[in-house]
């Protein structure tokens, strides 16, 4: 079998490398071992190829011959000279080489896994998949499965390389998926990861690698959703798959503002931003269906998004019933949020103009109110400004969040001119009935709505109620004003506000409000703040004393008053006596101490004195049960020793009889946490556990430029495997492990770990 490799690539050297560089590269390649899941046979195969490359290139005569072949191949005619040369046990040949830029070597089948390992280290993932797939498809039978580092089933031949090649192909899928992820090809990355996971699952091999792939698939899921839903609407099958992924992730989280774990790594703030970005790829019908279903969890954020979808769909599709539905949903939000502006716009679109102006006066949106008031200066009410604001709000703040409405204009004139809209609005109940509903929801009275002080007085001859004419006056300026800038008013779905007003049953943290939190609680339409008017309270008049009773009191009432006065004087006398005794004692004790200091002065201590108290220690004593908090600065070997010992004890608890999986998050982070959490869950589900005996010795600690720390330690691990309460196997391993540590929330956690060297013994 020929593999597209050359000796310089095996050692990672250029053609002009010196002898010193050759020795250093060989030493580094020998020390760098692959993942611990590989068998000793695979490691030996890789090592043999590296040693043979070093033997050839370290011999001046053989290297000179090899260089001639190399140069002839690289710089010969057409850049692909046909040449072969026998070197050691291999024949170098480039005849028919699939890669014209690379030489090839002939290897035996036993050396295939070593060559694939080297190709994988060089980043040739697609080549590894091609060669490995050809090998796997040509196999007539599958060797006994190998889970982790322990064999299951019948005896496994020492010459069998099948599990190692399966592992190499799966790891190539993993690395190729991560590379595609970085390039932004998220769906291709998911296909690569799923291919590798399916291969390992079918063979029943390497649960830890499967867990690593599943963790990446969970983190990749939000990116896949965005990529699939951004496709054109003609690709309905792919977009349906994206919606299915979205429903799954919402189910795992327990809703948009839920606190469940979907293993994507997104906190609530990040997920809300993800939903905001996602909305641009959904149509108005898709958003309406999605958020209306999510609002029934219940979810305040989904309720707010459903209001916007209902408004946009009702206006563009001329379905006022959806606008009325949005109005009803706003009543529930109005108990916790200032949504009076949205309520006013809903009332306007339902033709309830008087109610719209009344509700508008309760809003605290300064810039919107100033704009509406400015556009209504020549009108007896605020209706012209409100109509203009509604059109611009729909077109600039609502429609851009829907992929099918982004370029659609908003015209109230066309909306009210539609016959089906007119028929529906005429059948609505009168405003007198709806006013009572608003009063109950908002807890305020509309009997006498306040008017701005500088607004023109209402002409008595002008009717209070204005009906919207389909032919709106042409004098109203419908161009978008330069001031104010509505983008700065944050009217486009303030999800932070909604999360603040979520139901008490849902545990949602507070977000920063999009409006100024320091503003007063109520404002009039002039933009000037005023306090909420206090309720009128009847003042109680103080009863005047009856002159007859005050002057000539007699009988039982007079005796009771006289007795009460006598007791009061007695109490004051006792208090005065005690106070006098206390003052006298203080004077005597002070005088005695002063005289004593004059006759027998005490020695005076120089300098600042220690404040030592009997009930408090002179310095803080740490809690023996507290978490390991690192000091500021670099990580010492002693601290690294404690961190690694903490990890090993946590690992023993998570994989032990108690299966304390929750403790893993106190010492691990990132993909390593997800990997070990899945391993522990699988052990618990299969009624298996392990007991450990560890011995740790830290060799050295290095600080990386990215603020992480690498610690290399030698760990002896004696493991007893139990299945259904019976001991199954005992191993004694001495491992040389590289730990990557990072500081998070003032605690050192392990971000990654890999085995450098391993010596195993099975009993």
Residue, then its C-alpha position, 0 to 999 in steps of 0.5 A: x500500500x502506498x501512502x502520500x508521505x515523505x520523510x521530511x513531512x513525517x518529521x515536519x522539516x524543510x529540505x534544508x534542515x540542519x543536523x541539529x534541527x533534524x535531531x530536535x525534530x526527531x526528539x519532539x516527535x517521539x515525545x509527542x504521543x497520540x490520544x490515550x485511546x490508541x493501543x500500544x500497537x498503534x503507538x509503536x507503528x507511528x514510532x517506527x515510521x518516525x525512526x525510519x525517517x530519522x535513520x534515512x535523513x541522519x545518514x549523509x549518503x542516504x539523505x543525499x540520494x533521497x534529496x535527489x529524488x525529492x528535488x527531481x519530483x518537486x522541480x522536474x519536468x511538469x513538476x512530477x518526475x517519475x522516479x523511485x528509490x529503495x530506502x531501507x525497508x520502503x520504496x519511495x515512489x511518485x509514479x501515479x501519486x494522487x498528490x503531485x506535490x508529495x512523494x509516497x512510501x510503500x507500507x505494510x497493512x500493519x503500518x497503516x495505522x501509524x501512517x494514518x496517525x501521522x497524516x492526521x497530525x499533519x491536518x490531512x483529514x480528508x486523506x485520512x477519511x479516504x484511506x481509512x474508509x477504503x480499509x474499513x469497507x474491505x474488511x469482512x469481519x469486525x474485531x472485538x470491540x474496544x471501549x476506552x482502554x478495556x477490551x470487551x468480548x473474545x480474545x483480540x489478536x495482537x495484530x488487529x489494528x481495526x479499532x485504532x483505524x476506526x478511532x483515527x477515522x472518527x477523530x479525522x471526522x471530529x477535527x474536520x468538523x471543527x475546521x469547517x465550523x471555524x470556516x463558517x460551514x456549520x451544516x457541513x461541520x455537523x455532517x462530519x461530526x455525525x458521521x464520526x459519531x455514527x461510526x463509533x456508535x455502530x462499532x460500540x467503541x470509545x464512549x469518551x470520543x462519542x461524548x466529545x462529538x456530542x458536546x460539539x454537536x450541542x454547541x453547533x446547534x444554534x449556528x445550524x439553526x441560523x444557517x438553515x433558516x437563512x436559506x431561500x424559502x424554496x428549500x422548504x425541507x432544510x428550513x423545516x429541519x432548522x425549525x425542528x432544531x429550534x423547537x428541540x433547543x427551546x424544549x431543552x431550555x424550557x422556553x425562550x427565557x427558561x433556565x434549562x440546559x441545552x448544552x449549547x453554552x449560551x446563557x439567558x442573555x446570549x440566547x435572547x440575542x440569538x432569538x433576536x438574530x433568528x427573527x430576521x430569517x423567519x416569516x411573519x407567519x412562522x414567527x406568529x406560530x412559533x411565539x404564540x405557542x411559546x407564550x403558553x409555557x408561559x413566557x413573557x418574552x414569547x408573549x411580547x414577540x407574539x404581540x409584534x408578530x400578530x400586529x405585523x401579520x394583522x396589518x399586512x394581511x388585513x386581519x384586524x382580529x389578530x390585532x385585537x388578539x395582540x391587544x388582549x395579550x398586551x393587557x397581561x403584559x401591562x400589569x408589569x410593563x409600560x406597554x401603553x404605547x403599543x396598547x395605544x397603537x393597537x387601539x388606533x388600528x382597531x379604530x378606537x381613536x378616543x381610547x388610543x389617545x387616552x392610553x397614550x397619555x399614560x405612556x412614559x416614552x419621552x421621544x415618541x410622545x414628543x414626536x406625536x405632540x409636535x406633529x399634532x400642534x395644529x390639531x385639537x387632539x393627538x390623532x395626526x401625530x399618532x397616525x404618522x408615528x404608527x406608520x413609521x413605527x410599523x415600517x421602521x421598527x416592526x417590519x424589518x424583523x420579518x424576512x417577508x416584510x422587510x421591504x413592505x411599506x405601511x399605509x394606514x390609508x390603504x389599511x382602513x380602506x380595505x372592505x374586510x377591515x371596515x366590516x370588522x371594525x364596525x362589528x367591534x363593541x363600542x369604546x365605552x365597553x373597552x374603556x372599562x377593560x383598560x381601567x381594570x388592567x391598568x388600575x387607573x381611571x379614564x374619567x378625566x384624562x390629563x391634557x398637556x398644558x401647552x396643547x391647544x384647547x379643544x373647540x367645544x364645537x369640535x366632536x370629541x370622537x374622530x372617525x378614521x376616514x379612508x381618505x386621510x388628509x393630504x396635509x399630513x406630512x408622512x415623510x420620516x422625520x430626521x428627529x427624533x431618531x426612532x432607532x435610539x428609542x429601542x422600541x424594537x422588541x426590548x427583550x430585557x424589559x420583558x424578561x424583567x416582567x416575566x411571570x413569578x413562576x419562571x426564574x428569570x434574572x433581571x436585565x438592563x431596561x432599554x429605557x432610562x431606569x432613573x426616569x420618574x414614574x409618571x410623565x405628562x405629554x409635555x415631557x415634564x415629570x410629575x409625581x403620581x397624584x396622591x389619593x385624597x384623604x379626609x383630614x380628621x379634625x382634632x376634637x376641641x376639649x370641652x371647656x366645662x370638662x377642662x375647668x371643672x372636672x369632677x367625679x370618677x373621670x377626674x379621680x382617674x386623671x388625678x391618679x394617672x398624673x400621680x403615677x407619671x410623676x412617680x416614674x419620672x422621679x425614679x428615672x431622675x434618681x437613677x440618672x443622678x446615681x449613674x452620673x455620681x458613680x462615673x464622676x467618682x470612678x474617673x476621679x479615682x482613676x486619675x489620682x491612681x495614674x498620678x501616684x502609680x503611672x502605668x508604662x506606655x507602649x511605643x508605636x501602633x498597638x495590635x487590636x487583639x480581641x478575645x472573641x475574634x482571631x487576630x487573622x482570618x482562619x479559612x474554612x476547611x470546607x471552602x473551595x480552592x481559591x488561587x492567589x493572584x499571580x502565577x500558579x505554583x507547583x503546590x497549587x497545581x498539585x492541589x488542583x489535580x488532586x481535587x480533580x482526581x477526587x471529584x472524578x472518583x466521586x462522579x464515577x463512584x457508587x454515588x455518581x456525584x455528577x454535579x461536582x464535576x462543574x466545580x473543577x472542569x470547564x468547556x468540552x472536558x466538562x461535557x465529555x466527563x459528564x456524559x461518561x459519568x451518566x453512561x456509567x450510571x445508566x449501565x449500573x457500573x461504577x469505579x473506585x480509584x487510588x491515586x498518587x500524584x507528582x507534579x513535574x513542572x508548571x508553565x504559564x502560557x501567553x493566553x493566561x492559561x497554565x500547563x501543568x505536567x504531572x505523573x499520576x499513578x491510578x489504580x482502578x477497580x471496575x464494578x458492574x452490577x455490584x461485582x468487580x469486573x477488572x482491575x488496572x494499575x496505570x502510571x500516566x504522564x498527563x498534561x493538564x491545561x488550567x484556566x482561572x474562572x471566577x477566581x477558581x482554577x479549573x481544568x480546561x483540557x487534559x491529555x496523556x503524554x505517556x502511559x504504562x498499563x497493567x491489567x489484573 
